[in-house]
Amino acid sequence: MAGLNELSATELVAGYRAGRFSPVEVAKDVLAQMDRCEPQLNAIWHLDPDESMEAARASEARWQADAPLIVGGAVLDGVPVTIKENIATRGVPMPLGTAATELTPKAEDAPPAARLREAGAVFTGRTTMPDLGMLSSGLSSFHRLARNPWNTAMNPGGSSAGAGAAGAAGYGPIHLGTDIGGSIRLPAAWCGLVGLKPSLGRVPIDPPFMGRVAGPMTRTAADAALAMAVLSGPDARDHMNLPPLALDWQALDGTLAGLRVGLLLEAGCGMPVSREVRDAVTRAAALFEEAGAIIEPVAPWMTPDLLKHVDDFWRTRAGVETQAMPAERRAMILPKIAEWAAAGLGRSGEEVYRDYAATLEVRRLTTAASERFDLILSPVSPNTSFPADWACPCENDMARTMAHIGFTMPFNLGEQPAVAVPCGYDAAGVPIGLQIAGRRFDDLAVLHAAHAWQAIAPAPRPWPFAALCDA
């Protein structure tokens, strides 16, 4: 029999409303699943069952009084959520995936966590990430190696590695990640989830930075929409926060007919697209066309030179930030990351300005391409899953650590919304992701399309919940 931990957020809210089960029962099931699976997956670094159960009991009392909390027109009261460790939560340290960080409890919730707490969500765990969020992997100098629930020999992706693994393992329905170049969509793709990178500023975040967003990782588009109704509330701490906008997040109609949809099958830079990925995305595009979408090929706008400039710019940022650490703590960073960041130091102002100018060019080109279509379909990543202990997919070569983000990163710099949805499986049994990107600020369009895709997609394989329990 399926556990309560396996239900979607919309199913949980309906169950609470009907009195079929309570937030306390659900929290117990989620914590029990974590207890069963964590020795294999290493998705959670901070777990406080007492905190979780206290929040669940408070929610249960509100539901019994027929007074659940409503935030942004949505009800998340009593729904379990996990939160990526780089999103501050009150009273919990924030290691940022690295042994170099001092474990000082945070004084207050960052904006996304604050919105979820205000809505009565039950915090069940803080999920793991690689050192400083600088890998598409679960490799860390602080945490045990995060693994993919579909095949524990394989990588869950990153940097929202623990969030991806938690979602596929049945640790509740909603998992909060962050994304600056693909860090929500990559693990969502390889863990079979719906992973939304919102428009920049749609979900307030602290500290804000060029391209950096927080967003939900769920098993259904409807759950992602429910989470966004809460997460998109304004917060003055984010100086890049978009103006508040009354969006009907939960009115997903799933209509694809008549949409003009671009199909991008080559990134123009980085790794070549594997046959498995190309075939899966091409099949998905054919189903969009059968549903009435108008599919047109899109030529790539990224180039190897633009990708190198972005890589160099991020290396310099990482180098400057890590140099600010005491030498003894800096020495604790994962060596592959330390070497990558150090390569960004000692560069001239002219060189760094050229890198910055390239980020603006990526933004210009991505916006121009996006404005031609209602949506753009592409792979999330050119590659399929890779070994769990690799730092990055390109033969574990940090010199090419950005070679797989040619499809994802442009929409961070361009500020467009983009969502990962599952569209097949590779030879190792690990999911393959389809990216659906939209025009800047049109977050609802990509959620509508993700919801429509889930209605027409081939039947997915069973989630690995039971197999993990039996292992």
Stockholm file with secondary structure:
# STOCKHOLM 1.0

chainA/1-471         MAGLNELSATELVAGYRAGRFSPVEVAKDVLAQMDRCEPQLNAIWHLDPDESMEAARASEARWQADAPLIVGGAVLDGVPVTIKENIATRGVPMPLGTAATELTPKAEDAPPAARLREAGAVFTGRTTMPDLGMLSSGLSSFHRLARNPWNTAMNPGGSSAGAGAAGAAGYGPIHLGTDIGGSIRLPAAWCGLVGLKPSLGRVPIDPPFMGRVAGPMTRTAADAALAMAVLSGPDARDHMNLPPLALDWQALDGTLAGLRVGLLLEAGCGMPVSREVRDAVTRAAALFEEAGAIIEPVAPWMTPDLLKHVDDFWRTRAGVETQAMPAERRAMILPKIAEWAAAGLGRSGEEVYRDYAATLEVRRLTTAASERFDLILSPVSPNTSFPADWACPCENDMARTMAHIGFTMPFNLGEQPAVAVPCGYDAAGVPIGLQIAGRRFDDLAVLHAAHAWQAIAPAPRPWPFAALCDA
#=GR chainA/1-471 SS CCCGGGSCHHHHHHHHHHTSSCHHHHHHHHHHHHHHHHHHHCCEEECCHHHHHHHHHHHHHHHHTTCCCCBTTBCCTTCEEEEETTSCCBTCCCCTTCTTSCCCCBSSCCHHHHHHHHTTCEEEEEECCSGGGCSSSCCCSSSCCCCBTTBTTBCCCSSSHHHHHHHHHTSCSEEEEEESSSTTHHHHHHHTCEEEECCTTSSCCSSCCTTCEEEEEESSHHHHHHHHHHHTSCCTTCTTCCCCCCCCTTCCCCCCTTCEEEECCCCSSSSCCCHHHHHHHHHHHHHHHHTTCEEEECCCCCCHHHHHHHHHHHHHHHHHHHHTSCHHHHTTSCHHHHHHHHTTSSCCHHHHHHHHHHHHHHHHHHHHHHHTCSEEEEESCSSCCCBTTCSSTTTTCGGGTTTTCTTTHHHHHTTCCEEEEEEEECTTSCEEEEEEEESTTCHHHHHHHHHHHHHHSCCCCCCTHHHHHHC
#=GC SS_cons         CCCGGGSCHHHHHHHHHHTSSCHHHHHHHHHHHHHHHHHHHCCEEECCHHHHHHHHHHHHHHHHTTCCCCBTTBCCTTCEEEEETTSCCBTCCCCTTCTTSCCCCBSSCCHHHHHHHHTTCEEEEEECCSGGGCSSSCCCSSSCCCCBTTBTTBCCCSSSHHHHHHHHHTSCSEEEEEESSSTTHHHHHHHTCEEEECCTTSSCCSSCCTTCEEEEEESSHHHHHHHHHHHTSCCTTCTTCCCCCCCCTTCCCCCCTTCEEEECCCCSSSSCCCHHHHHHHHHHHHHHHHTTCEEEECCCCCCHHHHHHHHHHHHHHHHHHHHTSCHHHHTTSCHHHHHHHHTTSSCCHHHHHHHHHHHHHHHHHHHHHHHTCSEEEEESCSSCCCBTTCSSTTTTCGGGTTTTCTTTHHHHHTTCCEEEEEEEECTTSCEEEEEEEESTTCHHHHHHHHHHHHHHSCCCCCCTHHHHHHC
//
